[in-house]
Amino acid sequence: MCRHLAYIGEPVRVSDIYTAGDHSLVHQSYLPKDMRGGGVINADGYGVAWWSDGEASRYRSASPIWADRSGEAAMSSCRSHAVVAAVRSATVGMPLVETACAPFISRQWAFSHNGYVAQWPHSVVPLAGEIPLADLMTVDAPTDSAVLWAWVRHQLHNGRAASDVLTELTCRIGAEFPSSKLNFLLCDGHTITATTWGHSLSVRSDGATVLVASEPTDSSPQWRAVPDRHLVVATTSLVDVHPLACTPIEEPQI
């Protein structure tokens, strides 16, 4: 598994978003509280995206977030009103390379996946068939998250709404492979769209800023947990949380 977060609000130092709080994203990288059986540490790299003039920029490293002094210095010199950051715990068998780290970006979009797709790679073959060949051949890394991002990017570039894209992606994979962990996070610098499917997510909003994170980054009572199999659409002024609009899915027999 991984841990990720997204922030929208007043312009701040980019590094402050993932270093602030007694359970910051940096803290979650080596001492997470709610991994749900998906490992005990998130040391396989990290990435940060921020926005300027409507476009997303990004920094990624294959080093643990706590060990990358160059990244800390670079992010301390950047300011933005929106930030997405993620620390990675690589799924067994997937490469430990910088390009496998979220967030993945294109134009105004940044995307992160906390989880895994069960029965990879066979499980994503139908989705892969819907991605333009050139996009498929140039995915960032041979991982489930990178292929899912290629599908999401194609849908967004065709003008589909972020909430519709993430709902379809989650419901399609979840229907056939319900043991998958499908917590997706998508941001365009103004709106955060996220899903829960098998993993943790919380939201904190005060009317001026909004933070969506795998785990609360501090002890503020404003945090509220997002139930499983839900969709979140959040801006600084409104947080909408409702069940994913999937066709009813039969629960696996235990």
C-alpha positions in Angstrom: 0.0 0.0 0.0 0.9 3.7 0.0 -0.2 6.9 1.8 -1.4 10.0 -0.1 -2.9 13.4 0.5 -4.3 16.4 -1.4 -4.6 20.0 -0.3 -6.4 23.0 -1.7 -6.5 26.4 0.0 -4.3 29.5 0.6 -0.9 29.4 -1.1 1.6 27.7 1.2 5.1 26.3 1.0 4.7 22.9 -0.7 6.8 21.1 1.8 4.6 22.3 4.7 1.7 20.2 3.4 3.4 16.9 3.8 5.7 17.7 6.8 3.3 19.5 9.1 1.5 17.8 11.9 2.4 15.1 14.5 1.3 12.4 12.0 2.4 14.1 8.8 2.9 12.2 5.5 6.6 12.0 6.4 5.6 10.3 9.7 3.2 8.0 7.9 6.0 6.9 5.6 7.8 5.1 8.5 5.1 4.8 11.1 1.6 4.5 9.5 -1.3 3.7 11.7 -3.8 2.1 9.3 -2.1 0.0 6.6 -4.8 -2.8 6.8 -2.4 -5.6 6.1 -0.6 -3.8 3.2 2.9 -3.6 4.7 4.3 -1.7 7.6 6.4 1.0 6.0 6.2 3.3 2.9 9.9 3.6 1.9 9.8 2.8 -1.8 9.9 6.4 -3.0 7.6 9.4 -3.1 6.3 12.2 -5.2 4.8 15.7 -4.9 2.7 17.7 -7.4 1.8 21.4 -7.2 0.1 23.9 -9.4 1.2 27.1 -11.1 -0.6 29.0 -13.8 -3.2 26.2 -14.1 -0.6 23.4 -14.8 0.7 20.7 -12.5 4.4 20.3 -11.9 6.0 17.3 -10.1 9.0 16.1 -8.2 9.6 12.3 -7.7 12.3 10.3 -6.1 12.9 6.6 -5.5 14.4 7.4 -2.1 12.3 7.4 1.1 10.8 10.8 1.7 12.7 11.2 5.0 16.1 10.6 3.3 15.7 13.0 0.3 17.3 16.3 1.4 17.4 17.6 -2.1 13.6 17.1 -2.5 13.0 18.8 0.9 15.0 21.8 -0.2 13.3 22.1 -3.6 9.8 21.8 -2.1 10.6 24.4 0.6 11.2 26.9 -2.2 7.9 26.3 -4.0 4.6 27.8 -3.0 1.2 26.7 -4.3 -2.5 26.8 -3.5 -2.8 23.1 -4.3 -0.6 20.1 -3.5 -0.8 16.3 -4.0 1.8 14.1 -2.3 2.2 10.3 -2.0 4.7 7.9 -0.3 5.0 4.5 -1.8 5.0 0.9 -0.5 5.6 -1.1 -3.7 3.5 -4.2 -4.4 5.6 -7.3 -4.5 7.0 -7.9 -8.0 6.6 -4.3 -9.1 9.7 -2.2 -9.9 11.4 0.1 -7.3 11.9 3.1 -9.6 11.2 6.8 -9.5 8.8 6.6 -12.4 6.5 4.2 -10.5 5.9 6.8 -7.8 2.7 8.8 -7.7 1.5 11.4 -8.4 1.2 10.9 -12.1 0.5 14.2 -14.0 -0.8 15.5 -17.3 -1.7 19.1 -17.9 -3.8 20.3 -14.9 -4.3 16.7 -13.5 -2.5 14.8 -10.8 -3.4 11.2 -9.9 -2.5 8.8 -7.1 -3.5 5.2 -6.2 -3.3 3.8 -2.7 -3.7 0.1 -3.1 -3.3 -2.6 -5.8 -5.3 -4.4 -8.4 -5.8 -8.1 -7.7 -4.6 -10.6 -10.3 -2.4 -8.0 -12.0 -1.7 -7.9 -14.9 -4.5 -10.0 -16.4 -7.1 -8.0 -14.5 -6.4 -4.8 -16.3 -6.3 -6.2 -19.9 -9.9 -5.0 -20.7 -9.0 -1.5 -19.6 -5.7 -1.5 -21.4 -7.5 -2.3 -24.6 -9.3 1.0 -24.3 -6.1 3.1 -24.1 -4.6 4.5 -27.3 -1.6 2.3 -28.2 0.9 5.2 -28.1 -0.2 6.0 -24.5 0.0 2.4 -23.4 3.5 2.0 -24.8 4.7 5.1 -23.0 3.3 4.5 -19.5 5.6 5.7 -16.7 6.3 2.2 -15.3 5.0 -1.4 -15.7 2.7 -1.1 -12.7 -1.0 -1.3 -12.1 -1.2 2.3 -11.0 0.6 3.6 -14.1 -1.7 1.7 -16.5 -4.8 2.8 -14.6 -3.5 6.4 -14.8 -3.2 6.0 -18.6 -6.8 5.0 -18.8 -7.9 7.8 -16.5 -5.9 10.4 -18.5 -7.4 9.3 -21.7 -10.9 9.6 -20.3 -10.2 13.1 -18.9 -8.7 14.3 -22.1 -11.9 13.2 -23.8 -13.8 15.6 -21.6 -15.3 13.3 -19.0 -15.9 14.5 -15.5 -13.4 13.4 -12.9 -16.1 11.9 -10.6 -17.6 9.8 -13.4 -14.1 8.5 -14.4 -13.1 7.4 -10.9 -16.5 5.9 -10.3 -16.4 3.8 -13.4 -12.8 2.7 -12.8 -13.4 1.7 -9.2 -16.7 0.0 -9.9 -15.4 -2.0 -12.9 -12.4 -3.3 -11.2 -14.2 -3.8 -7.9 -17.0 -5.8 -9.5 -14.7 -8.4 -10.9 -11.8 -8.2 -8.4 -13.4 -7.1 -5.2 -10.3 -7.9 -3.1 -8.5 -5.1 -4.9 -7.6 -1.9 -2.9 -8.8 1.0 -4.9 -8.3 4.3 -3.1 -7.8 6.8 -6.0 -7.0 10.5 -5.7 -7.4 13.0 -8.5 -6.9 16.7 -8.4 -7.0 19.5 -11.0 -5.8 22.3 -8.6 -9.3 23.3 -7.7 -11.2 20.1 -6.9 -10.1 16.9 -5.2 -11.9 13.7 -6.2 -11.2 10.5 -4.3 -12.5 7.0 -3.8 -12.4 4.5 -1.0 -12.4 0.8 -1.7 -10.7 -1.4 0.9 -8.6 1.3 2.5 -8.6 4.3 4.8 -9.3 8.0 3.9 -10.2 11.0 6.0 -11.2 14.6 5.2 -10.6 17.9 7.0 -12.3 21.1 5.9 -12.6 24.5 7.6 -14.3 26.5 4.8 -11.1 28.0 3.6 -8.9 24.9 3.1 -9.5 21.3 2.5 -7.2 18.3 3.1 -7.9 14.7 2.0 -5.5 12.1 3.3 -5.1 8.4 3.8 -4.7 9.1 7.6 -5.3 12.3 9.6 -2.1 14.3 9.7 -2.8 15.8 13.1 -5.2 15.5 16.1 -7.6 18.2 14.9 -11.3 17.3 15.7 -12.2 18.5 12.2 -11.1 15.3 10.6 -13.8 12.8 9.6 -13.3 9.3 8.3 -14.7 8.5 4.8 -16.7 5.2 4.8 -15.6 2.3 2.5 -16.8 2.3 -1.1 -17.5 6.0 -1.2 -16.7 8.9 -3.5 -15.4 12.2 -2.3 -15.6 15.5 -4.2 -14.1 18.3 -2.3 -13.4 22.0 -2.8 -12.5 24.7 -0.2 -16.2 25.5 0.2 -17.9 22.1 -0.2 -17.2 18.5 0.7 -19.5 15.9 -0.8 -19.2 12.3 0.3 -21.6 9.7 -1.0 -21.7 5.9 -1.8 -20.1 4.9 -5.1 -22.8 4.5 -7.7 -22.0 1.0 -8.6 -24.3 -1.8 -9.7 -24.9 -3.9 -6.5 -21.9 -6.2 -6.0 -22.3 -9.6 -4.4 -20.0 -9.9 -1.5 -17.4 -12.7 -1.6 -18.2 -15.8 0.5 -15.9 -16.2 3.5 
